[in-house]
Amino acid sequence: MMTDTISVSVEGAVKSFGGTPAVDGVSLKIRKGEFLTLLGPSGCGKTTLLNLIAGFLEPERGEIFIDGEAVTHVPPYRRSIGMVFQSYALFPHMTVAENVAFGLKMHKVPASEIGPRVAEALEMVRLPQMGPRTPRQLSGGQQQRVALARALVIKPSVILLDEPFSAIDKNLRADMQVELKRIQKRIGITTLFVTHDQSEALSLSDRIAVMSHGKIEQLSGPAELYRNPASSFVASFIGDINRMPCTVIGIEAGEVVLKANEHVLRLPKEHGAVDVLAAGSAALLFARPEELALVPAQGVEANLGEGVVDTHVYQGTHVDVYVRFGDGRAVRVRHPGFEALERFPAGTAVGVHANLAQAFVFPEK
């Protein structure tokens, strides 16, 4: 269970490679029992930050604490952490039971305790009968569970997972996500998870730290990130979204007034970076596909303008309808079910209406 006690604290960490900062003054606090994800594209610094916490790298500046103890210069084996790697990193010449027992032996746990703890760990990941097998006799998902059992068996304060499901196929990956969340909640262990997969982060995390160019752009719960992104980068990276150029007219009565596609629009002032927008400046309007609707062409509700249906992408539970405006720009409208395929065939003239209460505006960069 998550508490207010701080389990991991990173204070002003800096790490560079070849003179380029990979982690650039990052500060982060992870609560005890929390599942926190570092999310971002390749090269954003998330794995470097994980390795700083693990002790595989040392920061050039800054401090790292685990359970209140400074560990900045403490080697990995003396930190109370468990690690699960992308490649599993199982020893091929050892059995499953021997792989799980390895950390216990390194920590000099009495031999009489090793067998019961290995059995307990394999039971936890639902592989109680797999102890005598070797890694090559297991599926990818089973190998990942063994790697998780090996990390948990030493009863660490924190478990670190570096893109652990990236080598597993999509259906099995979903099963493993559910399994990881079940185990994490059951034992209440502080978990730091690294991924570039936004859907994985949204489904697993208590909080998500979105990283870009070595910095944390936003640290929030999944719903807050999705509904109220703090920057254009976060808005673009979390979920699907449309971006439309617009011009700022001004701020009136708690609303930001814009002009986009020859239409005047009013958004709630708190949605986006309104404080840095100046009248007459260029900006970008962000609207998610599910917040757009198709309406009759020339309709009064078509606040984003009129266009022509270009194409459809059928996704089972919904259809993404791409509408192209006269200037060549296209927006994606998410229509539930599959009726949009018949109601709005390619070439149909339509209007596009946005729910502006769920839209955002940021400066054009």
C-alpha positions as MATLAB code, in Angstrom:
seq = 'MMTDTISVSVEGAVKSFGGTPAVDGVSLKIRKGEFLTLLGPSGCGKTTLLNLIAGFLEPERGEIFIDGEAVTHVPPYRRSIGMVFQSYALFPHMTVAENVAFGLKMHKVPASEIGPRVAEALEMVRLPQMGPRTPRQLSGGQQQRVALARALVIKPSVILLDEPFSAIDKNLRADMQVELKRIQKRIGITTLFVTHDQSEALSLSDRIAVMSHGKIEQLSGPAELYRNPASSFVASFIGDINRMPCTVIGIEAGEVVLKANEHVLRLPKEHGAVDVLAAGSAALLFARPEELALVPAQGVEANLGEGVVDTHVYQGTHVDVYVRFGDGRAVRVRHPGFEALERFPAGTAVGVHANLAQAFVFPEK';
ca = [
       0.000    0.000    0.000;
       1.343    3.423   -0.965;
       2.184    5.776    1.920;
       3.509    9.327    2.248;
       6.914    8.009    3.340;
       9.600    8.718    0.737;
      11.301    5.556   -0.462;
      13.565    6.986   -3.187;
      14.768   10.568   -3.468;
      16.789   12.011   -6.337;
      18.075   15.533   -5.759;
      19.468   17.561   -8.665;
      21.021   14.599  -10.488;
      23.200   15.369  -13.512;
      24.805   12.814  -15.835;
      26.378   13.586  -19.217;
      27.834   11.534  -22.042;
      30.258   13.190  -24.423;
      29.391   16.578  -22.968;
      25.664   16.160  -23.629;
      23.444   15.913  -20.530;
      21.429   12.674  -20.440;
      19.972   13.569  -17.041;
      19.875   17.315  -16.528;
      19.279   18.400  -12.926;
      16.478   15.930  -12.184;
      14.825   15.849   -8.766;
      12.293   13.141   -7.997;
      10.644   11.626   -4.919;
       9.006    8.197   -5.006;
       6.662    7.256   -2.165;
       6.886    3.935   -0.377;
       4.694    1.370   -2.131;
       4.228    3.583   -5.187;
       4.332    2.375   -8.780;
       6.060    5.215  -10.636;
       6.905    5.102  -14.339;
       9.567    7.001  -16.252;
       8.051    7.550  -19.688;
       9.552    9.107  -22.764;
      11.055    8.517  -26.207;
      14.423    6.893  -26.810;
      17.249    9.126  -25.639;
      15.166   11.156  -23.180;
      17.237   10.040  -20.155;
      14.844    7.609  -18.470;
      17.178    4.585  -18.506;
      20.127    6.736  -17.419;
      18.085    7.967  -14.441;
      17.150    4.368  -13.592;
      20.824    3.366  -13.730;
      21.758    6.239  -11.419;
      19.237    4.983   -8.868;
      20.443    1.405   -9.342;
      24.074    2.416   -8.871;
      25.303    1.286  -12.294;
      26.175    4.932  -12.976;
      27.267    7.749  -10.655;
      25.936   11.288  -11.088;
      28.340   14.121  -11.784;
      26.259   16.268   -9.451;
      23.348   15.595   -7.150;
      22.446   13.026   -4.510;
      20.402    9.822   -4.371;
      18.724    8.434   -1.261;
      16.987    5.101   -0.654;
      14.940    4.835    2.531;
      16.603    8.014    3.782;
      20.138    6.678    3.333;
      22.545    8.432    0.953;
      23.584    5.873   -1.672;
      25.086    8.152   -4.310;
      28.462    6.442   -4.114;
      27.288    3.048   -2.839;
      27.735    0.102   -5.270;
      24.606   -1.638   -6.606;
      25.008   -4.818   -4.545;
      24.877   -2.761   -1.335;
      21.676   -0.939   -2.277;
      18.361   -2.473   -1.281;
      17.154   -2.853   -4.869;
      15.927   -5.597   -7.166;
      16.462   -5.235  -10.909;
      14.577   -6.670  -13.881;
      16.269   -6.127  -17.233;
      14.826   -5.929  -20.735;
      16.845   -9.002  -21.759;
      15.835  -11.037  -18.637;
      19.590  -11.691  -17.952;
      18.959  -15.239  -16.716;
      21.925  -17.594  -16.424;
      21.384  -20.222  -19.160;
      23.488  -22.913  -17.407;
      21.423  -22.685  -14.194;
      17.985  -24.054  -13.462;
      15.102  -21.725  -12.716;
      15.472  -22.420   -8.999;
      19.207  -21.732   -9.143;
      18.618  -18.467  -10.987;
      16.157  -17.317   -8.332;
      18.476  -18.457   -5.535;
      21.496  -16.626   -6.941;
      20.808  -13.306   -5.209;
      20.138  -15.027   -1.898;
      23.511  -16.753   -2.071;
      25.236  -13.482   -2.942;
      23.602  -11.942    0.135;
      24.834  -14.912    2.182;
      21.362  -16.015    3.254;
      21.580  -19.248    5.310;
      21.191  -22.346    3.149;
      18.232  -23.523    5.206;
      16.251  -20.414    4.169;
      17.056  -20.457    0.466;
      14.793  -23.342   -0.593;
      11.637  -22.010    1.102;
      12.218  -18.471   -0.167;
      12.788  -19.662   -3.742;
       9.594  -21.705   -3.559;
       7.703  -18.698   -2.195;
       9.009  -16.441   -4.973;
       8.104  -18.926   -7.725;
       4.645  -19.338   -6.207;
       4.237  -15.560   -6.227;
       4.859  -15.399  -10.004;
       2.723  -18.530  -10.580;
       5.576  -20.805  -11.656;
       5.680  -23.223   -8.711;
       6.561  -26.302  -10.800;
       9.240  -24.706  -12.970;
      12.194  -24.835  -10.556;
      13.991  -27.797  -12.202;
      13.762  -26.407  -15.737;
      16.365  -24.316  -17.523;
      15.600  -20.895  -19.080;
      15.663  -22.252  -22.643;
      12.764  -24.566  -21.732;
      10.566  -21.581  -20.862;
       8.551  -19.159  -22.968;
       9.493  -15.484  -23.052;
       6.733  -14.641  -20.595;
       7.846  -17.375  -18.213;
      11.450  -16.187  -18.385;
      10.294  -12.690  -17.504;
       8.425  -14.064  -14.482;
      11.574  -15.869  -13.350;
      13.525  -12.607  -13.670;
      10.859  -10.910  -11.554;
      11.019  -13.692   -8.936;
      14.813  -13.361   -8.785;
      14.490   -9.622   -8.165;
      11.822  -10.018   -5.475;
      13.271  -12.991   -3.591;
      15.903  -10.825   -1.874;
      13.075   -8.670   -0.449;
      14.446   -5.323   -1.675;
      13.116   -1.929   -0.667;
      12.751   -0.938   -4.327;
      12.349   -2.852   -7.563;
      13.565   -1.314  -10.831;
      12.271   -2.529  -14.200;
      13.881   -1.429  -17.469;
      11.431   -1.956  -20.373;
      10.785   -5.527  -19.153;
       7.998   -6.359  -21.630;
       9.425   -4.925  -24.853;
      10.516   -8.343  -26.176;
       7.130   -9.998  -25.514;
       4.288  -10.120  -28.043;
       1.313   -7.809  -27.545;
      -1.211  -10.246  -26.023;
       1.285  -11.751  -23.599;
       2.521   -8.274  -22.716;
      -0.983   -7.320  -21.563;
      -1.146  -10.439  -19.386;
       2.259   -9.672  -17.879;
       1.209   -6.108  -17.079;
      -1.763   -7.416  -15.118;
       0.470   -9.935  -13.362;
       3.058   -7.312  -12.423;
       0.400   -4.978  -11.033;
      -1.133   -7.840   -9.021;
       2.214   -8.746   -7.465;
       3.200   -5.138   -6.818;
      -0.048   -4.373   -5.019;
       0.056   -7.644   -3.085;
       3.483   -7.079   -1.579;
       3.375   -3.258   -1.599;
       6.883   -2.811   -2.960;
       8.105    0.533   -4.278;
       8.429    0.146   -8.045;
      10.211    2.263  -10.652;
       9.310    1.231  -14.184;
      10.881    2.479  -17.416;
       9.015    2.371  -20.722;
       8.474    4.261  -23.963;
       4.993    2.727  -24.280;
       2.394    5.264  -23.162;
      -0.455    2.731  -22.894;
       1.705    0.571  -20.640;
       2.481    3.564  -18.431;
      -1.145    4.684  -18.232;
      -2.420    1.225  -17.282;
       0.201    0.379  -14.648;
       1.230    3.552  -12.864;
       0.200    5.462   -9.775;
       2.181    8.401  -11.193;
       4.107    8.985  -14.409;
       7.172   11.164  -14.942;
       7.270   12.186  -18.607;
      10.867   12.891  -19.647;
      12.319   14.838  -22.554;
      15.940   15.854  -23.160;
      17.060   14.778  -19.709;
      14.371   16.637  -17.786;
      11.006   15.764  -16.289;
       8.348   17.656  -18.254;
       5.472   16.609  -15.989;
       4.960   14.332  -12.992;
       1.300   13.450  -12.429;
      -1.209   10.660  -12.187;
      -2.257    9.027  -15.478;
      -5.635   10.777  -15.661;
      -4.127   14.198  -14.941;
      -1.469   13.715  -17.624;
      -4.097   12.785  -20.176;
      -6.665   15.437  -19.258;
      -4.381   18.332  -18.389;
      -0.927   18.078  -19.998;
       1.560   20.712  -18.882;
       3.299   21.189  -22.234;
       2.873   20.607  -25.932;
       5.366   17.727  -25.676;
       3.296   15.942  -23.030;
       0.082   16.593  -24.942;
       1.636   15.092  -28.069;
       3.281   12.129  -26.329;
       0.366   10.974  -24.154;
      -2.474    9.547  -26.213;
      -3.546   10.450  -29.737;
      -4.113   14.124  -30.440;
      -4.773   16.621  -33.228;
      -2.739   19.816  -33.529;
      -4.113   22.864  -35.301;
      -2.353   26.207  -35.839;
      -4.226   29.170  -34.395;
      -3.780   32.802  -33.404;
      -4.333   34.139  -29.898;
      -6.888   36.946  -29.767;
      -6.699   37.488  -26.012;
      -7.934   36.467  -22.565;
     -11.506   37.336  -21.656;
     -13.556   36.391  -18.576;
     -11.456   33.402  -17.653;
     -11.241   32.101  -21.219;
      -8.547   32.167  -23.868;
      -9.942   33.369  -27.186;
      -8.407   31.969  -30.369;
      -8.912   32.107  -34.077;
      -8.442   28.812  -35.919;
      -9.504   28.000  -39.470;
     -11.437   31.299  -39.613;
     -13.427   30.353  -36.499;
     -13.301   32.135  -33.129;
     -12.928   29.639  -30.280;
     -13.052   29.983  -26.502;
     -11.190   27.600  -24.194;
     -11.048   27.387  -20.384;
      -8.111   29.489  -19.256;
      -6.539   26.653  -17.248;
      -6.193   24.392  -20.300;
      -2.659   24.854  -21.565;
       0.092   27.426  -21.210;
      -2.195   30.442  -21.251;
       0.058   32.561  -19.018;
       2.767   32.721  -21.693;
       0.436   33.455  -24.607;
       0.288   37.010  -25.920;
      -2.445   38.539  -28.069;
      -1.560   38.153  -31.720;
       0.908   35.322  -31.098;
       0.931   32.025  -32.973;
      -0.190   28.996  -30.985;
      -1.253   25.385  -31.396;
      -4.678   24.055  -30.467;
      -4.619   20.451  -29.242;
      -7.765   18.295  -29.321;
      -8.020   14.555  -28.827;
      -9.815   12.510  -31.526;
     -12.523   11.350  -29.099;
     -13.324   15.001  -28.282;
     -14.150   15.746  -31.926;
     -17.480   14.986  -33.623;
     -18.669   14.902  -37.208;
     -21.618   17.217  -37.924;
     -23.410   18.284  -41.115;
     -21.374   20.528  -43.383;
     -22.252   24.227  -43.046;
     -23.660   23.447  -39.578;
     -23.490   26.036  -36.831;
     -21.809   23.481  -34.542;
     -18.813   22.982  -36.834;
     -16.481   25.114  -34.721;
     -13.318   23.728  -36.351;
     -14.617   24.200  -39.868;
     -15.744   22.092  -42.814;
     -13.858   19.524  -44.813;
     -14.096   16.279  -46.718;
     -13.735   12.732  -45.373;
     -10.389   11.491  -46.648;
     -10.091    7.977  -45.254;
     -11.045    5.644  -42.391;
      -9.007    3.442  -40.060;
     -11.108    0.678  -38.524;
      -9.990   -0.251  -34.984;
     -12.686   -2.703  -33.875;
     -14.227   -0.685  -31.042;
     -14.074    2.540  -33.045;
     -13.299    4.068  -36.419;
     -10.828    6.901  -36.894;
     -12.186    9.206  -39.591;
      -9.654   11.523  -41.227;
     -11.160   14.795  -42.433;
      -9.138   17.045  -44.719;
      -9.733   20.793  -44.719;
      -9.412   23.056  -47.725;
      -5.845   24.100  -46.840;
      -4.692   20.464  -46.935;
      -4.544   19.878  -43.180;
      -6.280   16.805  -41.772;
      -7.758   15.997  -38.365;
      -8.632   12.617  -36.896;
     -12.134   12.133  -35.467;
     -12.735    9.034  -33.317;
     -16.215    7.650  -33.962;
     -17.526    4.841  -31.708;
     -18.574    1.582  -33.337;
     -18.316    1.052  -37.088;
     -21.299    2.991  -38.435;
     -19.018    5.844  -39.535;
     -17.862    3.603  -42.384;
     -21.384    3.776  -43.873;
     -22.528    7.204  -42.643;
     -19.407    9.104  -43.706;
     -17.855    7.433  -46.752;
     -14.754    8.923  -48.335;
     -15.587   12.125  -50.169;
     -18.423   13.147  -47.841;
     -18.533   16.850  -46.938;
     -18.692   17.203  -43.152;
     -18.205   19.717  -40.377;
     -15.919   19.072  -37.405;
     -16.933   20.149  -33.912;
     -14.555   20.100  -30.933;
     -15.418   19.854  -27.255;
     -13.326   22.882  -26.289;
     -13.709   22.139  -22.573;
     -11.264   19.279  -23.185;
      -8.901   21.067  -25.594;
      -5.532   22.714  -24.826;
      -3.497   25.548  -26.256;
       0.289   25.990  -26.190;
       2.677   28.417  -27.888;
       3.824   27.420  -31.350;
       7.513   26.490  -31.242;
];
